[in-house]
Amino acid sequence: MSDSAKRPLLSVVVPARNSAETIGACIRSLKEHIPPERVEILVVDNGSTDGTRRIALEQGIRLVEAPGVFVSEVRNRGAWEATGELLGFVDSDCTIAPDWYQAAVDLLDSDPAVAVVGSRHVIPDNPSWVEEVWHQAHHLKVREQPREVPYIPAGNLVVRADVFRQVQGFDPSMETGEDPDLCNRIRSAGYNLSLIHI
């Protein structure tokens, strides 16, 4: 078996800090909706003081420690440890839709000009007013077909690993706004970003 055949297609990086209440559901959704032979999951812990690390380890997940740094660097630490051809970034308080993985892979396979894909966030059944307003402002105009966009949030993003490394990943000096910055640099390198509806 070749080295490439042994590599997972997708490495999912889950940044976490004091995420004990949500990270179990996040990990379960990744395990349920992505073929196990095609994925590696890395939880990157940013100095949790609750049961986050224990839950990840009990689920058999690879744990990377990254205390005392911005979330941009937390995501990078996981990416630099990852071995997949694609990098997925999913926040620890999110779960993925059943067809999230296949939709992303199909789109990236069909168009080499697309380097980043993501889908809209779906808010919980009982959203806070902040979640409701944010959702209305950002997602009511989503169309059924994939469409090119200037930016995809890092909490729900899949990127070609070689392109991520080409642009040197997230800017670790940024406390916030690291995802539009990454997307801008990828677009400047000549690639497209695409929003998928799932």
VOZAMAR-868640 format. One record per residue: x, y, z of N, C-alpha, C, CB in turn. Coordinates in Angstrom, 2 decimals. Glycine has a CB too. Layout:
BEGIN
      n_X      n_Y      n_Z     ca_X     ca_Y     ca_Z      c_X      c_Y      c_Z     cb_X     cb_Y     cb_Z
        X        Y        Z        X        Y        Z        X        Y        Z        X        Y        Z
...
This chain:
BEGIN
      n_X      n_Y      n_Z     ca_X     ca_Y     ca_Z      c_X      c_Y      c_Z     cb_X     cb_Y     cb_Z
     0.85    -1.19     0.00     0.00     0.00     0.00     0.89     1.24     0.00    -0.97     0.01     1.24
     0.58     2.18    -0.86     1.37     3.40    -0.96     1.10     4.31     0.23     1.08     4.14    -2.26
     2.03     5.26     0.45     1.85     6.23     1.53     0.57     7.03     1.34     3.04     7.18     1.61
     0.26     7.42     0.08    -0.93     8.21    -0.16    -2.19     7.42     0.15    -0.96     8.70    -1.60
    -2.17     6.10    -0.09    -3.34     5.28     0.20    -3.57     5.17     1.70    -3.17     3.89    -0.40
    -2.51     5.30     2.50    -2.64     5.21     3.95    -3.08     6.53     4.57    -1.32     4.78     4.56
    -2.89     7.63     3.86    -3.23     8.94     4.41    -4.73     9.15     4.41    -2.55    10.04     3.61
    -5.26     9.77     5.46    -6.68    10.13     5.41    -6.90    11.22     4.38    -7.19    10.59     6.80
    -8.06    11.22     3.77    -8.37    12.28     2.82    -8.56    13.60     3.55    -9.63    11.92     2.02
    -9.21    13.53     4.74    -9.57    14.74     5.46    -9.07    14.68     6.90   -11.07    14.94     5.43
    -8.40    15.74     7.32    -8.04    15.94     8.72    -8.93    17.04     9.26    -6.51    16.29     8.90
    -9.68    16.74    10.32   -10.58    17.74    10.91    -9.95    18.26    12.20   -11.98    17.13    11.19
    -9.74    19.56    12.24    -9.16    20.23    13.41   -10.29    20.87    14.20    -8.08    21.31    12.98
   -10.37    20.50    15.47   -11.42    21.03    16.35   -10.74    21.83    17.47   -12.30    19.88    16.94
   -10.74    23.17    17.38   -10.18    23.97    18.47   -11.14    23.95    19.65    -9.91    25.43    18.00
   -10.60    23.83    20.86   -11.48    23.70    22.02   -10.88    24.37    23.24   -11.75    22.23    22.32
   -11.75    24.98    24.01   -11.39    25.50    25.33   -12.62    25.45    26.23   -10.82    26.95    25.22
   -12.53    24.66    27.28   -13.66    24.48    28.20   -14.94    24.15    27.45   -13.86    25.74    29.05
   -14.83    23.11    26.60   -15.92    22.73    25.70   -16.58    21.42    26.11   -15.41    22.60    24.29
   -16.50    21.07    27.38   -17.00    19.77    27.83   -18.48    19.56    27.51   -16.79    19.63    29.32
   -19.27    20.63    27.52   -20.71    20.49    27.29   -21.05    20.20    25.83   -21.42    21.74    27.73
   -20.16    20.54    24.90   -20.51    20.43    23.48   -19.59    19.53    22.66   -20.50    21.78    22.88
   -18.39    19.27    23.14   -17.41    18.60    22.27   -17.76    17.14    22.00   -16.03    18.68    22.89
   -18.47    16.50    22.93   -18.87    15.12    22.68   -19.77    15.01    21.47   -19.57    14.55    23.89
   -20.76    15.91    21.38   -21.68    15.89    20.23   -20.93    16.23    18.94   -22.84    16.89    20.44
   -19.99    17.15    19.01   -19.19    17.51    17.84   -18.43    16.30    17.32   -18.20    18.65    18.19
   -17.72    15.62    18.21   -16.94    14.45    17.81   -17.84    13.35    17.28   -16.11    13.93    19.00
   -18.96    13.11    17.94   -19.87    12.05    17.48   -20.38    12.33    16.07   -21.05    11.91    18.44
   -20.67    13.60    15.77   -21.17    13.91    14.43   -20.09    13.68    13.38   -21.65    15.36    14.36
   -18.85    14.00    13.70   -17.75    13.76    12.77   -17.56    12.27    12.52   -16.44    14.38    13.29
   -17.63    11.49    13.59   -17.45    10.04    13.45   -18.62     9.40    12.70   -17.31     9.39    14.83
   -19.80     9.93    12.92   -21.00     9.35    12.30   -21.09     9.67    10.82   -22.25     9.83    13.00
   -20.68    10.85    10.42   -20.95    11.30     9.06   -19.75    11.31     8.12   -21.51    12.67     9.11
   -18.57    10.89     8.60   -17.40    10.79     7.73   -16.86     9.36     7.82   -16.29    11.84     8.13
   -16.60     8.70     6.69   -16.08     7.33     6.75   -14.79     7.27     7.58   -15.81     6.80     5.32
   -14.70     6.35     8.54   -13.57     6.35     9.47   -12.20     6.17     8.81   -13.76     5.27    10.47
   -12.18     5.47     7.68   -10.91     5.27     7.00   -10.46     6.50     6.22   -11.01     4.07     6.07
   -11.33     7.50     6.12   -11.03     8.69     5.33   -10.78     9.93     6.18   -12.16     8.97     4.37
   -10.77     9.79     7.51   -10.67    10.98     8.35    -9.75    10.74     9.54   -12.05    11.40     8.83
    -9.07    11.80     9.93    -8.45    11.86    11.25    -9.00    13.11    11.93    -6.86    11.89    11.17
    -9.25    13.00    13.22    -9.80    14.10    14.00    -8.78    14.51    15.04   -11.14    13.71    14.66
    -8.50    15.81    15.07    -7.54    16.34    16.05    -8.25    17.41    16.88    -6.26    16.94    15.33
    -8.33    17.19    18.17    -8.82    18.22    19.08    -7.61    18.98    19.59    -9.65    17.60    20.27
    -7.64    20.29    19.40    -6.53    21.14    19.84    -7.02    21.93    21.05    -6.01    22.11    18.69
    -6.49    21.59    22.22    -6.99    22.17    23.46    -6.21    23.42    23.85    -6.92    21.14    24.58
    -6.97    24.47    24.12    -6.41    25.78    24.42    -6.45    26.07    25.94    -7.17    26.88    23.65
    -5.96    25.07    26.73    -5.85    25.28    28.17    -7.13    25.06    28.94    -5.37    26.65    28.44
    -7.93    24.08    28.53    -9.20    23.81    29.22    -8.97    23.41    30.67    -9.98    22.70    28.50
    -9.92    23.81    31.52    -9.88    23.43    32.93   -11.07    22.55    33.30    -9.85    24.68    33.82
   -11.88    22.18    32.31   -13.01    21.27    32.55   -12.66    19.89    31.99   -14.32    21.82    31.90
   -13.64    19.14    31.57   -13.40    17.78    31.09   -13.16    17.65    29.61   -14.52    16.94    31.45
   -12.85    18.74    28.93   -12.69    18.71    27.47   -11.67    17.66    27.03   -12.27    20.09    26.96
   -10.49    17.71    27.61    -9.43    16.77    27.19    -9.83    15.33    27.47    -8.11    17.10    27.91
   -10.42    15.08    28.63   -10.83    13.72    28.99   -11.84    13.18    27.98   -11.43    13.69    30.41
   -12.83    13.99    27.62   -13.86    13.55    26.67   -13.24    13.21    25.32   -14.94    14.64    26.49
   -12.34    14.06    24.85   -11.68    13.79    23.56   -10.89    12.48    23.61   -10.74    14.95    23.18
   -10.15    12.27    24.69    -9.35    11.06    24.81   -10.22     9.81    24.94    -8.42    11.16    26.00
   -11.32     9.93    25.67   -12.24     8.79    25.80   -12.87     8.42    24.46   -13.33     9.11    26.81
   -13.00     9.39    23.57   -13.54     9.13    22.23   -12.46     8.63    21.27   -14.18    10.42    21.66
   -11.24     8.47    21.77   -10.15     7.98    20.93    -9.59     9.01    19.97   -10.60     6.79    20.17
    -9.73    10.28    20.33    -9.32    11.36    19.44    -7.91    11.81    19.78   -10.29    12.55    19.54
    -7.17    12.15    18.75    -5.82    12.68    18.95    -5.91    14.07    19.56    -5.03    12.72    17.61
    -5.17    14.29    20.64    -5.22    15.55    21.37    -3.91    16.30    21.18    -5.49    15.31    22.87
    -4.03    17.57    20.81    -2.87    18.46    20.66    -3.05    19.59    21.68    -2.75    19.04    19.18
    -2.01    19.90    22.41    -2.08    20.95    23.43    -1.60    22.28    22.85    -1.23    20.57    24.67
    -2.37    23.34    23.09    -1.99    24.68    22.62    -2.52    25.73    23.60    -2.56    24.95    21.18
    -1.99    25.72    24.83    -2.49    26.68    25.82    -1.92    28.08    25.60    -2.14    26.21    27.23
    -2.70    29.08    25.98    -2.19    30.45    26.04    -1.93    31.12    24.71    -0.96    30.46    26.79
    -2.60    30.67    23.64    -2.42    31.30    22.33    -3.79    31.66    21.75    -1.64    30.37    21.35
    -3.80    32.53    20.75    -5.05    32.90    20.08    -5.59    31.70    19.30    -4.83    34.11    19.14
    -6.91    31.73    18.99    -7.54    30.63    18.27    -6.92    30.45    16.89    -9.03    30.87    18.16
    -6.39    31.50    16.30    -5.70    31.37    15.01    -4.54    30.38    15.12    -5.19    32.73    14.52
    -3.76    30.51    16.19    -2.64    29.60    16.40    -3.12    28.22    16.84    -1.67    30.17    17.43
    -4.21    28.16    17.59    -4.79    26.87    17.97    -5.12    26.08    16.70    -6.07    27.06    18.84
    -5.78    26.72    15.75    -6.11    26.04    14.50    -4.85    25.63    13.74    -6.98    26.95    13.62
    -3.86    26.52    13.71    -2.60    26.19    13.02    -1.92    24.98    13.63    -1.66    27.38    13.05
    -1.90    24.90    14.96    -1.22    23.77    15.61    -1.81    22.45    15.14    -1.33    23.88    17.15
    -3.13    22.40    15.03    -3.75    21.18    14.52    -3.41    20.94    13.06    -5.25    21.26    14.69
    -3.43    21.99    12.27    -3.14    21.86    10.84    -1.72    21.36    10.60    -3.34    23.19    10.13
    -0.75    21.86    11.36     0.64    21.44    11.16     0.84    19.98    11.56     1.59    22.35    11.95
     0.00    19.47    12.47     0.08    18.06    12.89    -0.69    17.14    11.95    -0.44    17.91    14.31
    -1.57    17.69    11.15    -2.48    16.90    10.32    -1.76    16.25     9.14    -3.61    17.76     9.81
    -2.31    15.15     8.66    -1.71    14.43     7.53    -2.61    14.32     6.31    -1.31    13.06     7.98
    -3.84    14.82     6.40    -4.79    14.67     5.30    -4.51    15.58     4.12    -6.17    14.94     5.80
    -5.06    15.20     2.97    -4.96    16.03     1.77    -5.82    17.28     1.89    -5.37    15.23     0.54
    -6.87    17.16     2.69    -7.76    18.28     2.97    -7.76    18.56     4.46    -9.20    18.00     2.47
    -7.95    19.82     4.81    -8.06    20.23     6.21    -9.47    20.75     6.46    -6.99    21.31     6.59
   -10.11    20.22     7.45   -11.41    20.73     7.87   -11.27    21.42     9.21   -12.46    19.60     7.95
   -11.97    22.51     9.39   -11.99    23.21    10.67   -13.45    23.29    11.13   -11.35    24.65    10.55
   -13.72    22.69    12.28   -15.07    22.67    12.84   -14.96    23.08    14.30   -15.73    21.25    12.69
   -15.73    24.08    14.70   -15.69    24.54    16.08   -16.30    23.50    17.01   -16.42    25.88    16.22
   -15.83    23.51    18.25   -16.22    22.47    19.21   -17.66    22.56    19.65   -15.33    22.54    20.40
   -18.34    23.66    19.36   -19.76    23.76    19.70   -20.65    23.57    18.48   -20.06    25.12    20.34
   -20.09    22.97    17.43   -20.83    22.72    16.20   -20.89    21.22    15.91   -20.19    23.46    15.01
   -21.90    20.81    15.15   -21.97    19.46    14.60   -22.11    19.60    13.09   -23.16    18.64    15.23
   -21.71    18.56    12.38   -21.79    18.62    10.92   -23.05    17.93    10.43   -20.54    17.98    10.27
   -23.53    18.38     9.27   -24.68    17.76     8.62   -24.26    16.42     8.02   -25.27    18.68     7.53
   -25.20    15.50     7.82   -24.84    14.18     7.30   -24.07    14.21     5.98   -26.08    13.37     7.11
   -24.37    15.16     5.08   -23.70    15.19     3.79   -22.62    16.26     3.70   -24.71    15.40     2.69
   -22.20    16.82     4.83   -21.16    17.85     4.87   -19.87    17.38     4.19   -20.87    18.26     6.32
   -19.40    16.21     4.59   -18.14    15.67     4.06   -18.22    15.42     2.56   -17.77    14.37     4.79
   -19.25    14.68     2.13   -19.32    14.30     0.72   -19.53    15.51    -0.18   -20.45    13.30     0.50
   -20.34    16.47     0.27   -20.57    17.67    -0.54   -19.28    18.45    -0.73   -21.63    18.56     0.11
   -18.48    18.56     0.32   -17.21    19.28     0.23   -16.23    18.57    -0.70   -16.58    19.45     1.62
   -16.10    17.26    -0.53   -15.17    16.48    -1.36   -15.59    16.52    -2.82   -15.10    15.02    -0.86
   -16.87    16.35    -3.09   -17.35    16.35    -4.48   -17.05    17.68    -5.16   -18.87    16.07    -4.53
   -17.28    18.79    -4.46   -17.04    20.10    -5.07   -15.55    20.33    -5.32   -17.60    21.21    -4.17
   -14.72    19.97    -4.35   -13.28    20.15    -4.53   -12.74    19.25    -5.64   -12.54    19.87    -3.23
   -13.28    18.04    -5.76   -12.87    17.13    -6.83   -13.28    17.65    -8.20   -13.46    15.74    -6.61
   -14.40    18.36    -8.26   -14.95    18.77    -9.55   -14.33    20.06   -10.09   -16.43    18.94    -9.44
   -13.67    20.83    -9.24   -13.17    22.13    -9.68   -11.83    22.45    -9.01   -14.19    23.24    -9.38
   -10.72    22.25    -9.71    -9.41    22.52    -9.10    -9.16    23.98    -8.76    -8.33    22.05   -10.02
    -9.97    24.88    -9.30    -9.81    26.30    -8.98   -10.37    26.64    -7.60   -10.49    27.16   -10.03
   -11.23    25.76    -7.07   -11.80    25.99    -5.74   -10.87    25.38    -4.70   -13.25    25.38    -5.64
   -10.43    26.21    -3.75    -9.54    25.73    -2.71   -10.21    25.65    -1.35    -8.34    26.62    -2.61
   -11.31    26.37    -1.17   -11.99    26.40     0.12   -13.49    26.23    -0.10   -11.70    27.73     0.87
   -14.10    25.36     0.71   -15.55    25.22     0.69   -16.07    25.26     2.12   -15.98    23.92    -0.01
   -17.32    25.62     2.25   -17.99    25.63     3.54   -19.47    25.70     3.31   -17.51    26.80     4.43
   -20.22    25.55     4.37   -21.67    25.63     4.26   -22.21    26.54     5.35   -22.32    24.23     4.35
   -23.48    26.90     5.20   -24.08    27.80     6.17   -24.18    27.11     7.53   -25.46    28.27     5.69
   -24.12    27.89     8.59   -24.37    27.38     9.93   -25.88    27.32    10.14   -23.69    28.27    11.01
   -26.32    26.29    10.79   -27.73    26.17    11.15   -27.82    26.40    12.65   -28.32    24.77    10.74
   -28.68    27.32    13.05   -28.78    27.66    14.47   -29.61    26.62    15.20   -29.39    29.06    14.65
   -29.46    26.52    16.54   -30.21    25.54    17.30   -31.71    25.80    17.28   -29.71    25.52    18.72
   -32.47    24.81    17.76   -33.93    24.93    17.78   -34.40    26.09    18.65   -34.56    23.63    18.28
   -33.68    26.37    19.72   -34.03    27.47    20.62   -32.88    28.48    20.64   -34.34    26.95    22.05
   -32.71    29.25    19.59   -31.55    30.14    19.50   -31.67    31.33    20.44   -31.37    30.63    18.06
   -30.49    31.83    20.81   -30.47    33.10    21.53   -30.80    34.22    20.54   -29.07    33.35    22.22
   -31.10    35.40    21.04   -31.42    36.50    20.12   -30.22    36.87    19.27   -31.89    37.74    20.91
   -29.00    36.68    19.81   -27.79    36.97    19.04   -27.69    35.99    17.87   -26.52    36.89    19.94
   -27.91    34.70    18.15   -27.85    33.70    17.08   -28.91    33.96    16.01   -28.02    32.28    17.66
   -30.10    34.34    16.44   -31.18    34.60    15.50   -30.88    35.78    14.58   -32.48    34.86    16.25
   -30.39    36.88    15.16   -30.06    38.06    14.36   -28.91    37.76    13.40   -29.70    39.25    15.27
   -27.88    37.09    13.89   -26.72    36.75    13.05   -27.17    35.87    11.88   -25.63    36.02    13.88
   -28.02    34.89    12.17   -28.49    33.99    11.13   -29.28    34.74    10.06   -29.35    32.88    11.73
   -30.17    35.62    10.48   -30.96    36.38     9.52   -30.08    37.29     8.66   -32.02    37.20    10.24
   -29.06    37.84     9.28   -28.20    38.77     8.54   -27.32    38.06     7.52   -27.33    39.54     9.50
   -26.96    36.82     7.79   -25.96    36.15     6.95   -26.48    35.05     6.05   -24.92    35.59     7.81
   -27.62    34.44     6.36   -27.94    33.20     5.68   -29.31    33.12     5.01   -27.84    32.12     6.62
   -30.07    34.16     4.99   -31.37    34.05     4.35   -31.29    34.11     2.84   -32.28    35.14     4.85
   -30.16    34.53     2.29   -30.03    34.66     0.83   -29.25    33.50     0.20   -29.35    35.96     0.49
   -28.97    32.44     0.98   -28.22    31.32     0.45   -29.04    30.61    -0.63   -27.86    30.33     1.58
   -28.40    30.35    -1.78   -29.07    29.68    -2.87   -28.78    28.18    -2.81   -28.63    30.26    -4.23
   -29.54    27.42    -3.58   -29.39    25.97    -3.53   -28.08    25.49    -4.13   -30.55    25.32    -4.24
   -27.61    26.14    -5.19   -26.40    25.71    -5.87   -25.16    26.32    -5.23   -26.46    26.08    -7.36
   -24.01    25.62    -5.30   -22.77    26.23    -4.79   -22.52    27.56    -5.48   -21.57    25.29    -5.01
   -21.99    28.50    -4.73   -21.70    29.81    -5.31   -20.40    30.34    -4.75   -22.86    30.79    -5.05
   -19.72    31.11    -5.57   -18.45    31.70    -5.15   -18.73    32.81    -4.13   -17.66    32.25    -6.36
   -17.92    32.83    -3.07   -18.05    33.83    -2.02   -16.66    34.35    -1.65   -18.77    33.23    -0.77
   -16.59    35.54    -1.02   -15.28    36.08    -0.65   -14.74    35.55     0.68   -15.35    37.56    -0.59
   -15.62    34.89     1.46   -15.22    34.54     2.82   -16.07    33.38     3.34   -15.35    35.76     3.74
   -15.43    32.46     4.05   -16.12    31.36     4.73   -15.61    31.31     6.17   -15.90    29.99     3.99
   -16.51    31.25     7.16   -16.07    31.23     8.55   -15.26    29.97     8.88   -17.27    31.31     9.47
   -14.26    30.13     9.74   -13.36    29.03    10.07   -14.00    27.97    10.94   -12.14    29.56    10.75
   -15.19    28.23    11.46   -15.87    27.20    12.25   -16.51    26.13    11.42   -16.89    27.82    13.11
   -16.47    26.29    10.10   -17.14    25.36     9.18   -16.47    25.50     7.82   -18.69    25.64     9.09
   -15.26    25.01     7.69   -14.45    25.30     6.51   -13.62    24.08     6.15   -13.53    26.52     6.76
   -13.52    23.79     4.85   -12.62    22.75     4.34   -11.72    23.40     3.31   -13.43    21.54     3.73
   -10.42    23.15     3.42    -9.44    23.78     2.54    -8.43    22.73     2.08    -8.72    24.96     3.26
    -7.95    22.90     0.87    -6.88    22.02     0.39    -5.63    22.25     1.26    -6.57    22.28    -1.13
    -5.06    21.17     1.78    -3.94    21.31     2.71    -2.74    21.99     2.06    -3.53    19.95     3.24
    -2.48    21.68     0.79    -1.32    22.29     0.14    -1.50    23.79    -0.04    -1.07    21.63    -1.21
    -2.74    24.22    -0.29    -3.00    25.66    -0.43    -2.88    26.34     0.94    -4.40    25.91    -1.04
    -3.41    25.71     1.97    -3.29    26.25     3.33    -1.82    26.47     3.69    -3.95    25.30     4.35
    -0.98    25.50     3.37     0.44    25.62     3.68     1.11    26.65     2.77     1.14    24.26     3.54
     0.66    26.73     1.53     1.21    27.71     0.59     1.06    29.14     1.13     0.52    27.60    -0.78
    -0.08    29.43     1.76    -0.31    30.78     2.29     0.07    30.89     3.77    -1.77    31.17     2.11
     0.68    29.83     4.30     1.22    29.79     5.67     0.14    29.84     6.75     2.17    30.95     5.86
    -1.03    29.33     6.43    -2.07    29.14     7.42    -2.65    30.43     7.96    -1.54    28.35     8.54
    -3.31    30.30     9.11    -3.87    31.47     9.78    -2.75    32.34    10.32    -4.84    31.04    10.91
    -2.99    33.63    10.41    -2.03    34.55    11.00    -2.10    34.40    12.52    -2.31    36.04    10.56
    -1.06    33.83    13.16    -1.13    33.55    14.59    -1.13    34.79    15.47     0.01    32.69    14.98
    -0.86    35.95    14.89    -0.88    37.19    15.68    -2.28    37.76    15.83     0.04    38.23    15.04
    -3.26    37.18    15.09    -4.60    37.75    15.08    -5.47    37.10    16.16    -5.25    37.58    13.70
    -6.02    37.94    17.04    -6.92    37.44    18.09    -8.29    37.11    17.51    -7.05    38.48    19.22
    -8.70    37.85    16.51    -9.96    37.62    15.82    -9.81    38.05    14.37   -11.14    38.38    16.53
   -10.74    37.64    13.52   -10.67    38.01    12.11    -9.68    37.19    11.30   -10.32    39.45    11.98
    -9.22    36.09    11.90    -8.22    35.27    11.20    -8.80    34.55     9.99    -7.61    34.26    12.16
   -10.11    34.28     9.99   -10.68    33.54     8.87   -10.87    34.41     7.62   -12.01    32.96     9.28
   -11.40    35.66     7.72   -11.42    36.47     6.50   -10.02    36.78     5.98   -12.16    37.76     6.75
    -9.06    36.93     6.90    -7.68    37.17     6.48    -7.15    35.98     5.68    -6.78    37.43     7.70
    -7.37    34.76     6.18    -6.94    33.57     5.45    -7.61    33.50     4.09    -7.25    32.29     6.26
    -8.92    33.74     4.06    -9.65    33.67     2.80    -9.14    34.71     1.80   -11.15    33.88     3.04
    -8.84    35.90     2.26    -8.30    36.94     1.37    -6.97    36.52     0.77    -8.13    38.25     2.14
    -6.11    35.92     1.59    -4.80    35.50     1.08    -4.92    34.34     0.10    -3.88    35.11     2.23
    -5.87    33.45     0.33    -6.09    32.34    -0.61    -6.64    32.87    -1.93    -7.07    31.30     0.00
    -7.56    33.83    -1.87    -8.07    34.43    -3.10    -6.97    35.19    -3.84    -9.24    35.37    -2.79
    -6.11    35.86    -3.09    -4.99    36.59    -3.72    -4.01    35.64    -4.40    -4.25    37.44    -2.68
    -3.96    34.40    -3.92    -3.09    33.39    -4.53    -3.72    32.78    -5.78    -2.77    32.29    -3.52
    -4.94    33.21    -6.13    -5.56    32.78    -7.38    -6.61    31.70    -7.26    -4.52    32.32    -8.28
    -7.06    31.41    -6.05    -8.04    30.35    -5.85    -9.42    30.93    -5.52    -7.59    29.40    -4.74
   -10.44    30.08    -5.68   -11.81    30.47    -5.37   -12.28    29.82    -4.08   -12.73    30.08    -6.52
   -13.32    30.43    -3.49   -13.99    29.90    -2.31   -15.43    29.66    -2.72   -13.88    30.88    -1.08
   -16.01    28.55    -2.24   -17.37    28.22    -2.65   -18.22    27.83    -1.46   -17.35    27.09    -3.68
   -19.41    28.39    -1.40   -20.40    28.07    -0.37   -21.31    26.99    -0.90   -21.21    29.33     0.04
   -21.48    25.92    -0.12   -22.36    24.83    -0.53   -23.60    24.84     0.37   -21.63    23.44    -0.44
   -24.71    24.44    -0.21   -25.96    24.40     0.55   -26.24    22.95     0.91   -27.14    25.01    -0.27
   -26.23    22.65     2.22   -26.54    21.28     2.67   -27.54    21.35     3.81   -25.25    20.52     3.11
